[in-house]
Amino acid sequence: MTSLVDRPNTALLVVDVQNGVVAGAPHRDAVIANIDTLIGKARAEDVPVIWVQHSDDHDLQQGSENWQYVPELVREDAEPLVHKRYGDSFEDTDLEALLAERGVGRLVVTGAQTDACIRSTLHGAFVRGYDVTLVGDAHTTEDLTAYGAPSPEQVIAHTNLYWQWQSAPGRRGGTVGTAEVTFAADAG
């Protein structure tokens, strides 16, 4: 149902599952296992897997151990890697061009941090015309309660809840669990 013309395909987006991003995140191992399951399913169905990797001048300096993807997830050479410096994976990157080349109008989103790069990427994709499905048990975030934020579990639950009902003319959002993910073009 995407509003992007002639873009019937779906891609799996794996956002910032880097050592320094998910270290200590709630349900880290389960989230990574779910993402790995989805990567395997996407590959088996010839669905593009697009990897996104954040860098900054502090904790995620390019080339550092914190910047590296977690060892449990292995990118194949043919799978694009998008380097970013902003929360929204589209902002000042080649993500849009990569998706257009592949005829992608629907994204299935996984990764971290729920309340930063995941949320920014969900909204960034949606306003650009994509259908965007969030995998509710395949994203996580750090504990920022010391700064007055809700618990990570509350942040994840709230994001899953509100994204479930996203819609706009010609496009829709949605939240599903790993077991319910389908890469079919007409999936919700």
N, C-alpha and C positions, 0 to 999 in steps of 0.2 A: 504494500500500500504506500510505499515511499513516494514522496513528491518529486524525487529525482527521476527524470525521464530516461528510459532505456538502461536502468540500473537494477536488474532483477536479482542480483546475487547477494549473498550474505557473507560476511567475514567475521572471524573471531578476533577480538582485540584483547591483547594481554598487556595490561598497563602497569609498569613500574614494580614488578615483583622482584625487587632488588634487595640484596643483603641488608643494606642500611635502611630500607623502607619498611620491611616486614619483620625485622628483628624484634622479638618481644610482642608482636601483634597477636591479639586474641585469635585462637583457632588457626594459627599460622599453618600448621602441618595439614590440617583438614582442608583449608582453603587452597593450599598449593596442590594437594592431591586432587581436588575437584577441578582445578585449572588444568592439571596434567591429563585428567580424563577427557576434558573437553578438547584439548589439543589433539589427543589421539583420535577422537571422534571426527573432528574437523579434517584431519589429514586423511582418514579413511574415506571420507566423503568428498575429497578434493575441494574442500572449503578453504579459502585463504586464511592463514594465521598471520596476523600482523602484530609485531612486538613493539612496544613503546618503552623507552628508557630515558629517565629524567636525569639531568645533571645540574649542578649549581656550583657556586664557588666555596661552599662550606662543607656540608656532610656528604655530598654526592659528587665529588670531583671526578671528572671523567678519567677512567683508568684505575681508580681506587677500588679497594675490596668492597667498600660499601656500595659503590656504583654498579658492581657486577650483578647480573641476574643470579637468583638463587640456584644452587647446583642441581636441585631436583628438576628444574625445567630446562630443557635443552632445545635451543632454536636450530632448525635445519638451515643450511646455507641459502636455500632458495626462498626462505621466508623473510620478508622485509623487516628491517629494524629501523624504527623512527626515533631519532634523537630529539628531545625536547628540553626546554628550559622554563616552560610555563605550565600551569595546571592543566589547561585544555590541550589535549593531544593534537589538536588541529592548528593551534596558534604558532605561527612562524615555523611550520614543519612541512614536510612533503606528504603528509598523511592523505590529504584530499586527493592529490594527484595519483597516489598509489591505489586508492579505492576506485577512482574514476577509471583507471587503466583496467581494473578487474571487473568493472560493471557492478560495483557494490552499492546498494542502496539501503542495506539493513546491516546493523552491527549487533553483535552479541558481545557484551562488555564484561571483563573480569579484571581483577587486580587490586591495587592499593593506591593511595589511601582513600577510603570511602568518602570522607568529608572534604577532600581536597581534589586530587587529580581525577578520581572516578566521577565525582559530582560535576566537575568542570567539563570533563569529556562527554558525559551524558548530555548535558545541556548544549555543549558546543556542537555535537553531532545533530541533535534534535533541531536546533535553530538553523542548521545548514540543510535540512530537508531529509535527514535519515530517519528510518524507523530504528529504534534503539531498545534492545532487550538487555536488562541487567540480570546477571546470574546471582541470585540472592545469597547463595552459600559459597560464592567464589570471589568475594571481595572482603577486605578487612581494613582496619585502621589502627593507629597507635592510641594509647591512653593519654588523653589531654585533660583529664579531670582536675589535675593540679592547677590548670589555668581557667577552671570554671566550665569546661565543656561537659556535656553528658558522657556517660560511660561509653566505651567503644561498642558494646552490645546495643545500647540505645541508639547510637548514631547509625549503625548498620541496619537495625530494625526500622528506624524512621525512614532511611533512604529506600529500603525495600518497599515500604508501605507507600510512600508518596510517588515513587516511580511507577508503581503498578498501575496507576490511574492516569498517566500522562497521555495526552492526545492533543492534536492540533490539525488544522485542515491538511489532508493528504498524508498524514503520518501519525505514528503512534509509538508509545513507549510500552513498557511492561516489565514485570519481574517474574522470573521462574527459577526453580531449583535446577541443579546440575542434571538430575535424572529426567527433567522435562524439556531440556534444551533440544530444539530441532533447528536445523539450518535451512529448512524449506523456505522459499521466498514468501509464501503466504502465511507463515507462522506469526503468532502474536508475540 
